[in-house]
Amino acid sequence: MNVVGVSAYFHDSSCCLLQDGKLVAAASEERFSRFKHDPRLPIQAFRYCLEEGGIDITDIDCLAYYEQPTKKLARQLTFPIFSNGDPNLSWLDARKPEREIRELLGVEAPIRFYEHHLSHAASSFYFSGFDEAAILTVDGVGEWATCTYALGSDDHIRVLDEVRFPHSVGLFYSAITAFLGFDVLDGEYKVMGLAPYGEPRFVPEMRQLIRLREDGQVELDLRFFDFRSMNAMYTSELEELLRATPRAPESPIEAVHKDLAKSAQVVLEETLLGQAEHLFTSTRQQRLCLAGGVALNCVANARLLRDGPFEEIFVQPAAGDAGSCLGAAALAHLDLTGRRHSRDRLDHVYLGPDYASDEIAYALQKLEVLAIDFRGKDTELVATVADHLARGCVVGWFQGRAEFGPRSLGARSILADPRAEHMRDHINRLVKKREGFRPFAPSILATRVGDHLDLDHRSPFMLETCRVTSNLSLPAITHVDGSCRPQTVDGQTNPRFAALLEAFESRTGCPFLLNTSFNVRGEPIVCSPLDALRCFGASGMDYLVLADFLIPQEALPESFARFASATMPRPWNDAFSREPLHAVYTFI
Ligand SMILES: [Fe+2]
């Protein structure tokens, strides 16, 4: 039974393959196309999934699509966003997904369409390993729903209630993101990162914007929001309410911006906690499954677990729309077989492409890159990299299958010593070129967590924050409020990365490594060895580890850096400048 899941035409288009209930592959189109948040039909990710499963198009039993286009069109027509007079309505086409799946993917198998939030819910519940759980999905908007309260039991998901557009927790946070001068879609997590620097002095005003009723319904005060405009998501009344002017993108971040971020984060957490209480009362479950773009707010997730009513929480690692293809595929598997595809918890997301060492060796030779060959010398490679990290080098780490979802988890990562005071600025200057206030995340051996973090369970996907309790000074990965967003690593799911952490600890006494995504600003995380070489060449990292090969920066031919800089991908907004800015309107 081959079920392909697809999410597309919004942002982060993705594809996965369930083969007899086993998730054999999942990838986002942006990793192949090199356009960040690529919203187009995931043609390359689809090809990859079939290749990984060893099947061709005729072997597909069903393609599961992550939302219902006709329902979505009804909402788009009811709340049109052409108040700016844009006559181009060609994108309002409910038949496009099916037509392009037939024409561009060549799929002749039946297509099943599942509701957006049901796909979110399934992407969490059916991969959580729980037999029963409450399910909360929260995003900007799907077809009509912006949040669902659901119960998963007896292998089925029952939606108990939903909040409908334009009332939306995600759009509230997104509007504040836009007000603070960050890109909607990308910038929500910058607001979260900025919040600990501020004071919650705008909380009363934020509470005027969004209100949670006792029955679980969320209400936005629509005087302050404008989801029809393609230019902003808020009205001038918001400026009056907040007694502040919107921050221009890239302009200096001032105290008022930090205070607004803090206040929005506080009210987001309050709202989610209230929603969790409501769901707990309705279901009396001890476990919660979370999905939807808002579930990527790892500070709120930690608060839900700490202060909320549930004993255990599972967050879908690709909680945004990328991961919805998993949910749609799981729903189709259930419909076709009458059985849930799996009762196991998703314990890793190394579901993307891998590249053989021999293939990499050939490419390095052709590119005249003088790499050090460690094939068959695993321990020596790990020891050498640990030595370089311990003396302050920044290392691009490319190993095995690429991660699915927004986080780098030791397959396509940039690594460094988290103890060094200057490391955050150093990496920002070299490669990330991102806002200095945003801390980097650490990876730590799962067995060492208790000695260094206030965390009593595994957190393999960097989806929650916790307090750093370590005696070590870790300025590069510790936020201003003393928290961090860890990845706990175990030797079973990523043995070479675990070995590197062990080797680094044996040299330094520090079981952490700074782990940030392997990309430069505006670029998707690298996927192929060539992407990694190009990013490495365009940045100032010291070493690149490509599978079994170690490449010092100086080993690149002189011409390579020029090639790398000249061929870096264009930002998403340039690539799709002719498309309507859906992201302003419905972002998650
Ligand atoms: Fe969504």
Residues whose N, C-alpha, C, O or C-beta is under 5 A from the ligand:
A	BS01	LIG	D139 V141 D321 I588
